[in-house]
Amino acid sequence: MSLLGGGIFKGMAVTLRNFVGSYFDKERLTTKEYAWRTDDKLPERAGDYPKEEAEQLSDTTTVTHYSRNFPMLLHDEGEPMDTVRCVACQICERECPPQCIYIEKSKDKMERGGNKAQFYPATFDIDVSVCMSCQICVEVCPFDAIVMNSQFELSTPDRFGGLLLRRDDLLKSNDYYHKIHPEEAAARDKRIADEKAAKEAKKKAAEEAKKKAAEAKAKAEAEAKAKEEAESAEKPAEAPAPTHTDAKKEDNGE
């Protein structure tokens, strides 16, 4: 016969064992194993944490490929601002439920990755003290420029200014995205490649159709001109119309 409430006591015993062990068990002291933390001081700003080298890439952590925390801005191979995908359309800013995103569009355009010149974000701030990690900004972005990071260690002594991530803090490479979310990143890249190929095929088909239409029009015009010339050659020459002088001569009997 089991003791009434025995399960509660068993659960509390497990909690107590883990609580005590977190102070003495070496394997539980994971915060001591952050290789990038050189001292015991927290960075003044969340953006001061090492870029793309945070603890979620360590083998000692339990962060999965499906975890998410706060948004980040993607750029492709090359310099971040030369290959950033964001065009400052501000859709994510408008759709954000807690209104934690602030964007200023550039006044000039910049060519990126051999594509046509586009606007870029002169300012792109996210207040992670307000962000609720809902991922709506990711879903509404038409350029696949914003995705969710899985970095969870962003502690700072300043709960306001320290948790305001600037554009350069948010920029992460597509390679980094493949490291933390490999399946999601691969699927996203495949979709982008398929859409690009479909768009190029559609453009090529439209150009070929336009070329064929122009050739058909030129051929029809040439046939019409040839037919007109042939009809003119077969038609007998008409006698010249009598002039006023000829009519006067007939009246005088000449």
C-alpha atoms as one frame of an Amber mdcrd trajectory, in Angstrom:
protein
   0.000   0.000   0.000   1.452   3.309  -1.093   1.661   6.228   1.252  -0.751
   9.035   0.448   1.278  11.821  -1.145   4.347   9.586  -1.531   4.888  10.751
  -5.111   5.151  14.355  -3.957   7.846  13.464  -1.430   9.767  11.467  -4.037
   9.661  14.405  -6.435  10.811  16.815  -3.736  13.672  14.436  -2.881  14.843
  14.482  -6.516  14.654  18.280  -6.549  16.608  18.528  -3.299  19.266  16.096
  -4.549  19.736  18.122  -7.738  19.734  21.401  -5.845  22.475  20.271  -3.471
  24.400  18.581  -6.272  24.463  21.802  -8.299  26.837  23.220  -5.686  29.170
  20.223  -5.321  28.877  17.995  -8.395  31.542  19.063 -10.919  29.464  17.910
 -13.891  26.618  20.163 -12.764  28.777  23.293 -12.643  28.278  24.030 -16.356
  28.685  27.790 -15.913  32.338  27.148 -15.005  32.942  25.608 -18.421  32.139
  28.620 -20.608  35.422  28.827 -22.500  34.737  32.343 -23.743  34.170  33.808
 -20.267  37.607  35.030 -19.164  36.527  36.499 -15.832  33.551  36.637 -13.504
  32.259  39.975 -14.782  29.181  40.157 -16.971  29.384  42.172 -20.187  27.854
  45.644 -19.883  25.657  44.979 -22.930  24.061  41.857 -24.356  25.655  42.736
 -27.691  29.132  42.471 -26.092  28.880  38.689 -25.825  31.111  36.895 -28.378
  29.493  36.812 -31.818  28.744  33.306 -33.098  30.908  31.700 -30.394  28.443
  31.586 -27.513  27.801  28.605 -25.267  24.958  27.121 -27.318  27.612  25.722
 -29.686  29.329  23.845 -26.828  28.983  20.078 -26.421  28.254  20.507 -22.688
  24.938  22.297 -23.163  21.483  20.893 -23.851  20.263  23.539 -26.317  18.569
  21.705 -29.203  18.345  22.645 -32.867  14.681  23.488 -32.334  15.207  25.998
 -29.518  14.762  29.716 -30.119  15.289  32.830 -28.105  15.640  36.225 -29.815
  15.756  37.294 -33.485  18.899  37.851 -35.515  19.596  39.345 -38.959  21.101
  37.095 -41.624  23.790  37.988 -44.101  25.342  35.796 -46.793  29.023  35.166
 -47.500  31.180  38.290 -47.402  31.065  41.481 -45.401  27.869  41.670 -43.279
  26.583  44.978 -44.639  27.536  44.031 -48.212  25.441  40.857 -48.103  22.739
  41.616 -45.518  19.350  40.365 -46.713  17.259  42.998 -44.954  15.980  45.824
 -47.189  14.407  47.808 -44.330  10.846  47.217 -45.554   9.717  47.620 -41.904
   7.070  44.897 -42.128   8.461  43.171 -39.030   8.419  46.470 -37.145   4.736
  46.990 -37.929   3.716  43.395 -37.170   5.669  43.005 -33.902   3.094  42.564
 -31.073   5.177  44.129 -28.259   6.638  46.756 -30.647  10.231  45.968 -29.648
  11.712  46.470 -33.152  12.856  49.887 -34.395  14.073  50.374 -37.987  15.318
  53.367 -39.956  15.622  52.923 -43.715  18.736  54.198 -45.480  18.433  57.221
 -47.744  20.614  55.668 -50.439  20.628  52.280 -52.130  23.446  49.770 -52.188
  24.228  46.876 -54.547  24.584  43.578 -52.736  25.786  40.253 -54.026  25.513
  41.277 -57.672  21.804  41.999 -57.311  20.103  45.286 -58.061  20.617  48.140
 -55.621  18.345  48.015 -52.573  17.732  50.024 -49.438  19.336  48.717 -46.262
  18.675  49.250 -42.533  20.579  52.311 -41.339  19.248  51.456 -37.874  17.842
  48.139 -36.693  17.298  47.779 -32.937  15.575  45.049 -30.935  14.830  45.492
 -27.251  15.181  41.931 -25.942  13.860  43.011 -22.543  10.483  43.416 -24.301
  10.731  40.736 -27.006   8.434  37.769 -26.340  10.131  35.409 -28.860   6.866
  34.897 -30.737   8.661  34.576 -34.118   6.042  36.647 -35.956   8.813  38.828
 -37.378  10.323  35.687 -38.962   7.020  34.598 -40.479   6.182  37.957 -42.081
   9.661  38.717 -43.501   9.451  38.389 -47.323  13.246  38.295 -47.743  14.197
  35.569 -45.209  16.341  38.188 -43.516  15.334  37.608 -39.904  15.381  34.282
 -38.040  15.533  33.156 -34.425  18.817  32.754 -32.577  19.200  30.169 -29.806
  21.692  32.092 -27.676  20.369  32.192 -24.135  23.261  33.722 -22.139  22.667
  37.475 -22.474  22.812  38.574 -18.827  23.914  42.151 -18.136  23.917  44.432
 -15.085  21.829  46.952 -17.061  18.288  45.679 -17.604  17.390  48.487 -20.044
  20.177  49.846 -22.251  22.194  46.660 -21.844  19.422  44.578 -23.396  19.009
  46.782 -26.478  20.608  44.924 -29.400  21.839  47.105 -32.250  22.089  46.205
 -35.936  25.710  45.072 -35.726  24.881  42.944 -32.668  22.060  41.224 -34.579
  24.000  40.452 -37.781  24.868  36.751 -38.053  26.134  34.749 -41.023  24.096
  32.131 -42.842  26.816  29.613 -41.911  26.135  30.299 -38.233  22.423  29.753
 -38.891  23.270  26.334 -40.364  25.221  25.467 -37.208  22.441  26.212 -34.727
  19.409  25.230 -36.868  20.787  22.885 -39.589  17.489  21.354 -40.724  15.596
  24.650 -40.711  18.422  26.497 -42.491  18.770  23.782 -45.155  15.015  23.812
 -45.821  14.984  27.615 -46.009  17.943  27.726 -48.421  16.332  25.052 -50.607
  13.090  27.021 -50.755  14.961  30.221 -51.649  16.898  28.372 -54.393  13.705
  26.795 -55.778  11.911  30.153 -55.820  14.876  31.786 -57.549  15.045  29.011
 -60.159  11.284  29.246 -60.774  11.522  33.025 -61.152  14.421  32.722 -63.613
  12.574  30.032 -65.588   9.471  32.232 -65.744  11.558  35.190 -66.879  13.279
  33.076 -69.532   9.936  31.725 -70.766   8.528  35.275 -70.971  11.568  36.428
 -72.976  11.250  33.466 -75.371   7.516  34.103 -75.806   8.232  37.779 -76.503
  10.907  36.823 -79.030   8.578  34.370 -80.783   5.796  36.973 -80.900   8.183
  39.512 -82.440   9.351  36.954 -85.030   5.744  36.015 -85.873   4.823  39.685
 -86.252   7.808  40.370 -88.512   6.962  37.282 -90.606   3.309  38.339 -90.966
   4.343  41.847 -92.018   6.794  40.448 -94.569   4.148  38.109 -96.022   1.611
  40.938 -96.226   4.135  43.170 -98.010   5.082  40.395-100.449   1.402  39.716
-101.209   0.761  43.397-101.828   3.717  43.634-104.225   2.543  40.504-106.077
  -0.979  41.934-106.534   0.442  45.193-107.830   2.563  43.363-110.407  -0.408
  41.270-111.736  -2.820  44.235-112.053  -2.905  45.781-115.681  -1.771  49.353
-116.083  -4.690  51.819-116.184  -4.982  54.500-118.893  -4.120  57.957-117.632
  -7.145  60.052-116.727  -8.029  62.782-119.308  -6.756  66.204-118.425  -8.608
  69.524-118.748  -6.654  70.343-121.956  -7.684  67.074-123.629 -11.346  67.732
-122.851 -11.118  71.220-124.413  -9.572  69.823-127.596 -12.458  67.338-127.983
 -15.005  70.137-127.627 -13.265  72.120-130.421 -13.256  69.047-132.680  -9.565
  68.840-132.806
